[in-house]
Every structure is written in structure tokens, then in C-alpha cells.
């Protein structure tokens, strides 16, 4: 599926929840999920809610999944893991969920909406600064400097909770100027030169290319991001949901993630 079509379908998922539920009440009984084809390939739509830090990697994984299952169509909806989880708990239709930490995934499994998630990748935090480092940022201590402009992820999202642990371990009280709802929003502030620094994932710095520079800090490996995937119990297309979750754990998807800088098993 082309990126533009995926974006269109993802946009349709963003309609207000009340409208979506009303539409569901007015519709006929949902059709059963498509059965696997004779050769074992799955068919039909697969809606995947995935952490924003997986945007590029999952676009490639979705393409590879569709190539292996020509009758399947993957729709990717990206955002902060906590916001995606809240949408699922509120009844948003989805087949697969990925989260960037175990705590957020637990809000789905604990609600009985999925079981047995599997970890498929890790990354760690890194300081991101605009090209040339105009703010002369050298480490985490600079995040407490009120003369610098700082972006952090909000505490309720995985990159924010990981950042809080990193600052706590370093004995630093940060002074952020903006709190973002997902890691890519924080990265965008750096890319635009709107802030002197942000704390994002190492893999996000790689995605930004020459627009952003990464600065390592001691202790980053102590608060890794742990990505897990699960097929949702109420998936509209349960065979394809299970197949996509398994595909993420397979060799081809793992090679894609490793090439993007994630640590895989």
C-alpha cells in the first residue's frame, strides 16, 4: 500500500470516538474476519497501532508483510504509546498494538484486551541537538539550565517516564520549556531549531539525519525502551492480527529494525 493511502486510512481512525461508536451502533453485524488463503497467507485489512518511534521501520515492515500476504492491507496509526492505549481501551478498532514500554502494554493486558505480548526490540535515550549544537549542550546537566530551551516528552508517555528515571539517577531536576505527547514531536522541535536540546531515542536521532546531532550520556543504557507487540483480543481480523504480530518477531522484520538502529535479539 502506498504511504499516502496508509495516511488516509490512519486519518479516518482519528475521527472522534463518539462518532465512531455511533456509526458502529447504526451498522449491521460486522462481517467475520477473512480466513487464511489456501497457501496460508492472511487476507483483509490489518489495523496496527504503533509507537511513533517505529514510524519508518513499521512502514517497511508493513510493506514486507503485504508482499508476503498479497491479500492483506496494513493501516498504520502512530502516536504516543499511552494515547494509543487509551484509544484502544475506549473502543477504537485495532488489530495489533505495539508499545515502547512494559507499563503501557500492561494497561492493555490488564484490561483483558490482549494477552502474551512479546518483546521485539530495544533502544535507549540520547540527547538530540540541532546541527552545529548552537546551544552548546554537553550533557544532562544542561537540561536544568533555564537559559537554554529544552523539550522533553510528557511524563505519561514512555520516553517521558524513561527520561524522568534518567534525570533522577543523575540527580538532575530538568527545566523543560515544552512537554510533548510523543517522542517525534520532541524531535521535531530539535529539527526546526525551536529548542536547544531534547531527550529522545537514539533511533530517532538516526532518522533525523544531518538536521540533528546526538550526544550520549552516562546511564542511558540503564533505562532502555522495550518494544512489545500483541494481537488484540477483539481484533476485527484476528487471523491477520496474529500473523502480523508473529511477522514482527520474524527474521525479515528483525533485520529492518536492526538496520534502523534498534537492538534486536
Secondary structure in CASP SS format (residue, H / E / C, confidence):
PFRMAT SS
TARGET T0000
AUTHOR 0000-0000-0000
METHOD secondary structure of the structure
MODEL  1
X C 1.00
X C 1.00
X H 1.00
X H 1.00
X H 1.00
X H 1.00
X H 1.00
X H 1.00
X H 1.00
X H 1.00
X H 1.00
X H 1.00
X H 1.00
X C 1.00
X C 1.00
X C 1.00
X H 1.00
X H 1.00
X H 1.00
X H 1.00
X H 1.00
X H 1.00
X H 1.00
X H 1.00
X H 1.00
X H 1.00
X C 1.00
X C 1.00
X C 1.00
X C 1.00
X C 1.00
X C 1.00
X C 1.00
X C 1.00
X C 1.00
X C 1.00
X C 1.00
X C 1.00
X C 1.00
X C 1.00
X C 1.00
X C 1.00
X C 1.00
X E 1.00
X E 1.00
X E 1.00
X E 1.00
X E 1.00
X E 1.00
X E 1.00
X E 1.00
X H 1.00
X H 1.00
X H 1.00
X H 1.00
X H 1.00
X H 1.00
X H 1.00
X H 1.00
X H 1.00
X H 1.00
X H 1.00
X H 1.00
X H 1.00
X H 1.00
X H 1.00
X H 1.00
X H 1.00
X C 1.00
X C 1.00
X C 1.00
X E 1.00
X E 1.00
X E 1.00
X E 1.00
X E 1.00
X E 1.00
X E 1.00
X E 1.00
X C 1.00
X H 1.00
X H 1.00
X H 1.00
X H 1.00
X H 1.00
X H 1.00
X H 1.00
X H 1.00
X H 1.00
X C 1.00
X C 1.00
X C 1.00
X C 1.00
X C 1.00
X C 1.00
X E 1.00
X E 1.00
X E 1.00
X E 1.00
X C 1.00
X C 1.00
X H 1.00
X H 1.00
X H 1.00
X H 1.00
X H 1.00
X H 1.00
X H 1.00
X H 1.00
X C 1.00
X C 1.00
X C 1.00
X C 1.00
X E 1.00
X C 1.00
X C 1.00
X C 1.00
X E 1.00
X E 1.00
X E 1.00
X E 1.00
X E 1.00
X E 1.00
X C 1.00
X E 1.00
X E 1.00
X E 1.00
X E 1.00
X E 1.00
X E 1.00
X C 1.00
X C 1.00
X C 1.00
X C 1.00
X C 1.00
X C 1.00
X C 1.00
X C 1.00
X C 1.00
X H 1.00
X H 1.00
X H 1.00
X H 1.00
X H 1.00
X C 1.00
X C 1.00
X C 1.00
X C 1.00
X C 1.00
X E 1.00
X E 1.00
X E 1.00
X E 1.00
X C 1.00
X C 1.00
X C 1.00
X C 1.00
X H 1.00
X H 1.00
X H 1.00
X H 1.00
X H 1.00
X H 1.00
X H 1.00
X H 1.00
X H 1.00
X H 1.00
X H 1.00
X H 1.00
X H 1.00
X C 1.00
X C 1.00
X C 1.00
X C 1.00
X C 1.00
X C 1.00
X C 1.00
X E 1.00
X E 1.00
X E 1.00
X C 1.00
X C 1.00
X H 1.00
X H 1.00
X H 1.00
X H 1.00
X H 1.00
X H 1.00
X H 1.00
X H 1.00
X H 1.00
X C 1.00
X C 1.00
X C 1.00
X C 1.00
X C 1.00
X E 1.00
X E 1.00
X E 1.00
X E 1.00
X E 1.00
X H 1.00
X H 1.00
X H 1.00
X H 1.00
X H 1.00
X H 1.00
X H 1.00
X H 1.00
X H 1.00
X H 1.00
X E 1.00
X E 1.00
X E 1.00
X E 1.00
X C 1.00
X C 1.00
X C 1.00
X C 1.00
X H 1.00
X H 1.00
X H 1.00
X H 1.00
X C 1.00
X E 1.00
X E 1.00
X E 1.00
X E 1.00
X E 1.00
X E 1.00
X E 1.00
X E 1.00
X C 1.00
X C 1.00
X C 1.00
X C 1.00
X C 1.00
X H 1.00
X H 1.00
X H 1.00
X H 1.00
X H 1.00
X H 1.00
X H 1.00
X H 1.00
X H 1.00
X H 1.00
X H 1.00
X H 1.00
X C 1.00
X H 1.00
X H 1.00
X H 1.00
X H 1.00
X H 1.00
X H 1.00
X H 1.00
X H 1.00
X H 1.00
X C 1.00
X C 1.00
X C 1.00
X E 1.00
X C 1.00
X C 1.00
END
